[in-house]
C-alpha cells in the first residue's frame, strides 16, 4: 500500500536528540558476528527493515540471533558453519544486504538464492557477479545483470582486483568472499570509500592489511569476534543537521554520531556552503570515531561540489539538494552517476520534486545544478525511496505551502522512528 505524507509548513524546535544506530555498520556487524567462532553482543543495532532482513537471512542460514533487553546476541557458527536455507533468501529493499551476503554465499558448499522487492530487482548487480566470477563463484543473474541471484557450490580463489567504481558495497563483498578463498586477495581502490568492513575485521584481529589504496586479505579460516557498540547513523543525522541549517533561530545537537572519515563528506560540503556545524566530544568506541554534532541556523551559499567529496556523501545528496534549494546562488554537482542506481534514480527523483515545488534546476547525465529560490510547496513522488521521502519532509521548513509526498512507505528501511522524532522537533506531519 502506498503511504502518503502531508507536511504543513513547519518550524524547527531546538533540541538535543539521539539517532538510531548506523545502518552500514549494523549490516556488517550482523554478518561478521554470524561467521565468528564465538558468541557476541551488539548494542545499538539499527532495528530498521533493511537490517531485520539481514538478521532473518542469517537465521535462515542456521545462525541463532535473538534480542535480550536492549542487546542482540549472535551465536556465531564459524566461517564454515552456515547451512543450506529451506527457501529463497529475501532482502526486501536492501541493496546492502544483497550485495554483502552475496560475498559469503559465493563460497558455500550448498545452493542458495537471493531475491528482493521490485525496486531491488531493478538495480544493477553486475558489480556483484563480475568480481565473484573472477574468484570462481558459480552464480547466475536471472534478469539481465539484475537479481534474483542463484548460487551453486564453488571453491574460491584469491584475486588481484582493481575497482573501477567507488562502491564500499562491492569492496565489502569481495572482502567477505576472500575469507572463503584458498589464497590471498588484493584489492586496489580507485578512490577510498567507507571502510566499516575493514575496521570491524581489524577490531576482530583478522588478517587484513591496508596500505594506501591497497587492501590485502589473507584467509585464516577463523574469525574471533568481540562485543560491539554501534554509533548513531551519520546519514540519518544529516536530515536534522540540514533542518537546523535552513531554519531560523534553531539549533540541533545529535549525540554519539559515527564520524568515519569516509562518511563526513556531507558535513564538509555543507560547511563549504556556509553551514554552521560543530563537532565535540570526539572519541573512539570499539572501532569507529564518534562525536556530538551541533548545527545552527545558517545563511547558505551555492557552490560547485568538489569531486573528491562525492563518494563520502553519496547517501546524503538528496537532503543536500534541499539545502541547495535554500542557498543563495547555484549549487552544481557533476560526476555523480552513482545516484542513478540507488533505491531510485535520485537525480531524476529530486529534480522532479524540486521542479514541482518551484525550484529551478537542470538535470545532467551525471549530476544536477540547483538555483536557490522560493520553495512553493506542492506534490512530490518519493518513488519508494526512503531518502527522497525524508528529504522532502525537511523541505517543509522552507516551503511556502504544504508538501504532499507520495510512495513513502520505505522510510522504515533505514529510519523507523523518523516521523516520530521529526514531530517532536516541530514538523507538522500527517500520515495517510
C-alpha positions in Angstrom: 0.0 0.0 0.0 1.3 3.4 -1.0 1.9 5.6 2.1 1.3 9.4 1.7 2.7 12.1 3.9 1.3 15.7 4.1 3.7 18.1 5.8 2.4 21.5 6.6 4.8 24.5 6.8 6.8 23.7 9.9 9.1 25.4 12.4 12.0 23.6 13.9 12.3 23.4 17.7 15.8 23.4 19.1 16.6 20.0 20.6 19.3 17.6 21.6 18.4 14.3 20.0 19.6 10.7 19.6 19.6 9.0 16.2 19.2 5.2 15.7 22.3 3.0 15.0 24.3 3.2 11.8 22.8 1.1 9.0 26.0 0.3 7.2 27.7 -0.9 10.4 24.7 -2.8 11.6 24.5 -4.9 8.4 28.2 -5.7 8.6 28.2 -6.5 12.3 25.3 -9.0 11.9 27.1 -10.8 9.0 30.6 -10.9 10.6 29.4 -11.9 14.1 27.4 -14.7 12.4 30.6 -16.0 10.9 32.6 -15.8 14.1 33.6 -18.8 16.1 32.0 -17.5 19.3 29.0 -15.6 20.7 28.9 -11.8 20.7 26.7 -9.0 21.7 25.6 -6.0 19.7 24.4 -2.8 21.4 22.8 0.0 19.4 21.7 -2.2 16.4 19.5 -0.4 13.9 16.1 -2.1 14.1 15.1 -1.0 10.6 13.6 -3.2 7.9 16.8 -3.4 5.9 18.8 -4.7 8.9 16.0 -7.0 10.1 16.1 -8.7 6.6 19.8 -9.3 7.2 19.1 -10.9 10.6 16.4 -13.1 9.1 18.7 -14.2 6.3 21.5 -15.2 8.7 18.9 -17.0 10.8 17.7 -19.0 7.7 21.4 -19.9 7.2 21.5 -21.5 10.6 22.7 -18.7 12.9 21.0 -18.2 16.3 20.2 -14.5 16.7 17.9 -13.1 19.4 17.2 -10.0 21.4 17.9 -9.8 25.1 16.8 -6.5 26.6 18.4 -3.7 24.5 21.0 -6.0 23.1 21.2 -8.6 20.3 23.0 -11.9 20.9 24.6 -13.6 17.9 25.8 -17.1 18.4 28.4 -17.4 15.6 28.7 -20.6 13.7 32.1 -20.1 12.2 33.1 -19.4 8.6 32.1 -22.9 7.6 29.1 -23.4 9.8 26.3 -22.0 7.6 23.7 -24.4 6.5 21.5 -24.6 3.3 18.4 -22.4 3.6 15.0 -24.1 3.2 13.7 -21.2 1.0 15.0 -18.3 -1.1 16.6 -15.5 0.9 14.5 -12.3 0.7 16.4 -9.0 1.1 13.4 -6.7 0.8 14.6 -3.3 -0.4 18.2 -3.7 0.9 20.9 -3.5 -1.7 23.5 -3.6 1.1 22.1 -6.9 2.3 22.0 -8.5 -1.1 25.5 -7.4 -2.2 27.3 -8.2 1.1 25.6 -11.5 1.6 26.4 -12.5 -2.0 30.1 -12.4 -0.9 29.6 -15.1 1.7 27.1 -17.3 -0.3 29.6 -17.4 -3.2 32.0 -19.6 -1.1 29.5 -22.1 0.3 29.1 -25.8 -0.5 25.3 -25.5 -0.9 22.9 -23.8 -3.3 21.0 -20.7 -2.4 19.1 -17.8 -4.0 18.9 -14.1 -3.1 15.9 -12.1 -4.1 14.1 -8.8 -3.1 11.3 -6.4 -3.8 10.6 -4.9 -7.2 12.8 -1.9 -6.5 15.8 -4.1 -5.6 15.3 -6.4 -8.5 15.6 -3.3 -10.8 19.1 -2.4 -9.5 22.4 -3.4 -11.2 24.1 -6.4 -9.9 27.0 -6.9 -12.3 29.2 -5.2 -9.7 28.4 -8.4 -7.7 28.7 -11.0 -10.3 31.9 -9.7 -12.1 34.4 -9.9 -9.2 32.9 -13.0 -7.7 33.0 -14.9 -11.0 36.7 -13.9 -11.3 37.2 -15.7 -7.9 35.5 -18.8 -9.2 32.0 -18.3 -7.9 29.2 -20.3 -9.6 26.4 -17.8 -9.8 23.8 -16.6 -12.3 21.7 -13.5 -12.5 18.1 -14.2 -13.6 17.2 -10.8 -15.0 19.8 -9.4 -17.4 22.5 -8.4 -14.9 19.9 -8.0 -12.2 18.7 -10.1 -9.3 17.5 -12.6 -8.3 20.9 -14.2 -7.8 21.4 -18.0 -7.8 24.5 -19.6 -6.2 25.8 -23.1 -6.6 28.7 -24.7 -4.6 32.1 -23.3 -5.6 35.7 -23.2 -4.5 37.0 -19.6 -4.5 40.5 -18.4 -5.4 42.1 -15.2 -4.3 42.5 -12.5 -6.9 44.1 -9.2 -7.6 41.2 -6.8 -8.3 41.3 -3.2 -9.4 38.0 -1.5 -8.6 36.6 0.8 -11.3 33.7 2.1 -9.3 33.6 3.8 -5.9 31.5 1.3 -4.1 32.0 0.3 -0.5 29.5 -2.5 -1.0 31.4 -4.0 -3.9 34.7 -3.7 -1.9 33.0 -5.4 1.1 31.5 -8.3 -0.8 35.0 -9.0 -2.3 36.5 -8.9 1.3 33.8 -11.3 2.6 34.3 -13.7 -0.3 38.0 -13.6 0.1 37.6 -15.1 3.6 36.5 -18.3 1.8 39.3 -18.2 -0.8 42.3 -20.6 -0.9 44.8 -17.7 -1.4 45.4 -14.0 -0.7 43.2 -11.4 -2.3 44.4 -7.9 -3.1 42.1 -5.1 -3.8 43.1 -1.7 -5.3 40.6 1.1 -4.9 40.3 3.9 -7.5 39.2 6.2 -4.7 39.0 5.4 -1.0 35.5 4.6 0.3 33.9 3.9 3.7 35.8 1.3 5.5 33.5 -0.2 8.1 34.1 -3.8 7.0 37.9 -3.3 7.2 37.5 -1.6 10.6 35.4 -4.5 12.0 37.9 -7.1 10.8 40.8 -5.2 12.3 38.9 -4.9 15.6 38.4 -8.7 15.4 42.2 -9.2 14.7 41.6 -10.8 11.4 44.5 -11.0 8.9 43.7 -7.9 6.8 46.3 -5.4 5.7 45.6 -1.9 4.4 48.4 0.0 2.6 47.4 3.3 1.0 44.9 2.3 -1.7 45.5 -1.4 -1.4 43.7 -4.0 0.8 45.1 -7.5 1.3 43.1 -10.3 2.9 44.8 -13.5 4.0 42.1 -16.1 4.7 42.8 -17.8 8.0 39.5 -19.8 8.3 38.7 -18.5 11.7 37.1 -15.3 12.9 37.0 -14.4 16.6 34.7 -11.6 17.3 34.2 -9.1 20.2 31.1 -7.3 21.5 30.1 -4.2 19.5 28.6 -0.8 20.3 27.1 0.7 17.1 27.2 4.5 16.9 24.4 6.7 15.6 23.9 6.8 11.8 25.6 9.8 10.2 23.4 9.7 7.1 20.2 9.7 9.2 21.6 12.6 11.3 22.0 14.6 8.2 18.3 15.2 7.8 18.2 17.0 11.1 21.5 18.8 10.5 20.1 20.3 7.3 16.8 21.1 9.1 18.7 23.2 11.6 20.8 25.0 8.9 17.8 26.1 6.9 15.6 27.1 9.9 15.6 30.5 11.6 16.8 30.7 15.2 17.3 27.0 15.5 19.9 24.6 16.9 20.1 20.8 16.9 22.6 18.7 18.7 22.9 15.0 17.8 24.7 12.7 20.2 27.3 9.9 19.5 27.3 10.1 15.7 29.6 7.9 13.6 32.4 10.1 12.3 34.1 7.7 10.0 36.4 9.7 7.8 34.7 8.4 4.7 31.3 9.3 5.9 31.7 13.0 6.7 31.7 14.4 3.1 28.2 15.9 3.6 29.3 17.8 6.6 32.3 19.2 4.7 30.1 20.1 1.7 27.6 21.9 4.0 30.4 23.8 5.7 31.6 25.0 2.3 28.1 26.3 1.7 28.4 28.3 5.0 26.8 25.8 7.3 27.5 26.3 11.0 28.3 22.8 12.0 30.4 21.9 15.1 31.7 18.6 16.4 32.5 18.0 20.1 33.3 15.1 22.4 35.2 13.2 19.8 36.3 9.7 20.9 36.8 6.1 19.7 34.3 3.5 20.5 35.3 -0.1 19.7 36.4 0.5 16.1 34.9 3.8 14.9 35.3 7.5 15.7 32.2 9.1 17.2 31.2 12.5 18.4 28.4 15.0 19.1 27.3 17.2 16.1 25.6 20.6 16.6 24.1 22.5 13.7 22.8 26.1 13.8 20.8 28.4 11.6 23.0 29.5 8.7 22.9 31.6 5.5 23.9 29.1 2.8 25.6 29.9 -0.5 25.6 27.8 -3.7 28.8 26.0 -4.5 30.4 23.6 -7.0 30.6 20.4 -5.1 34.1 19.0 -5.2 34.5 15.7 -6.9 36.7 14.3 -4.1 33.7 14.6 -1.7 31.2 12.7 -3.8 31.8 9.2 -2.6 31.9 10.4 1.0 28.5 12.0 0.7 26.8 9.7 -1.8 23.9 8.8 0.5 23.3 12.3 1.7 22.8 14.2 -1.6 19.0 14.2 -1.6 18.9 16.3 1.6 22.0 18.3 0.4 19.8 19.3 -2.6 17.2 20.6 -0.1 19.9 22.8 1.4 20.9 23.9 -2.1 17.3 25.0 -2.8 17.6 27.3 0.3 21.0 28.6 -0.7 21.8 31.9 -2.4 23.0 31.2 -5.9 23.6 27.9 -7.8 24.8 24.6 -6.5 26.3 22.2 -9.0 27.1 18.5 -8.8 28.8 16.5 -11.5 30.4 13.0 -11.8 27.7 11.5 -9.5 26.2 9.0 -11.9 26.1 6.5 -8.9 23.0 8.4 -7.8 21.1 7.0 -10.8 21.2 3.4 -9.4 20.2 3.8 -5.8 16.8 2.9 -4.4 15.5 5.2 -7.1 17.2 7.4 -9.7 17.9 10.0 -7.1 19.0 12.7 -9.6 15.7 12.4 -11.5 13.5 12.0 -8.4 15.0 15.1 -6.7 14.9 17.1 -9.9 11.2 16.3 -10.5 10.3 17.0 -6.9 12.2 20.4 -6.9 10.5 21.3 -10.1 7.1 20.6 -8.6 7.9 22.9 -5.7 9.1 25.8 -7.9 12.9 25.3 -7.6 14.7 25.7 -10.9 17.2 23.0 -11.6 19.0 21.5 -14.6 19.5 17.8 -14.8 22.7 16.2 -16.3 23.5 12.7 -17.1 25.8 12.6 -14.1 24.6 15.4 -11.9 22.4 18.4 -11.3 22.5 22.2 -10.8 20.1 23.8 -8.4 19.1 27.5 -8.3 18.2 28.5 -4.8 14.9 30.3 -4.6 11.4 30.3 -3.2 10.2 26.9 -2.2 6.4 27.0 -3.0 5.3 23.5 -1.9 3.3 21.1 -3.9 3.1 17.3 -4.5 6.2 15.2 -5.0 6.8 11.5 -5.6 9.3 9.7 -3.4 9.5 6.8 -5.8 9.6 4.4 -2.8 13.0 5.8 -1.8 13.4 6.5 1.9 15.9 9.3 1.5 13.8 11.1 -1.1 10.8 11.0 1.2 12.7 12.2 4.3 14.4 15.0 2.3 11.1 16.5 1.2 9.8 16.3 4.8 12.8 18.5 5.7 11.8 20.9 2.9 8.6 21.8 4.8 10.8 24.1 6.9 11.4 26.4 3.9 8.2 25.8 2.0 5.6 28.5 1.5 2.8 25.9 1.4 2.3 22.3 2.4 4.2 19.4 0.9 2.4 16.2 -0.2 4.8 13.3 -0.5 3.6 10.0 -2.1 5.1 6.5 -2.0 6.9 7.0 1.3 6.4 3.5 2.9 10.1 2.7 2.7 11.2 5.2 5.3 11.2 2.3 7.7 14.0 0.6 5.8 16.6 2.9 7.4 15.0 5.2 10.0 12.0 3.6 11.6 11.3 6.4 14.1 12.0 9.3 11.8 8.4 10.6 11.7 8.0 10.4 15.4 11.3 12.2 16.0 10.5 14.8 13.4 7.2 15.6 15.0 9.0 16.0 18.4 11.2 18.6 16.6 8.3 20.6 15.3 7.4 19.0 11.9 3.7 19.1 11.2 3.3 15.7 9.6 0.1 13.9 8.7 0.1 10.3 7.5 -2.4 8.7 5.1 
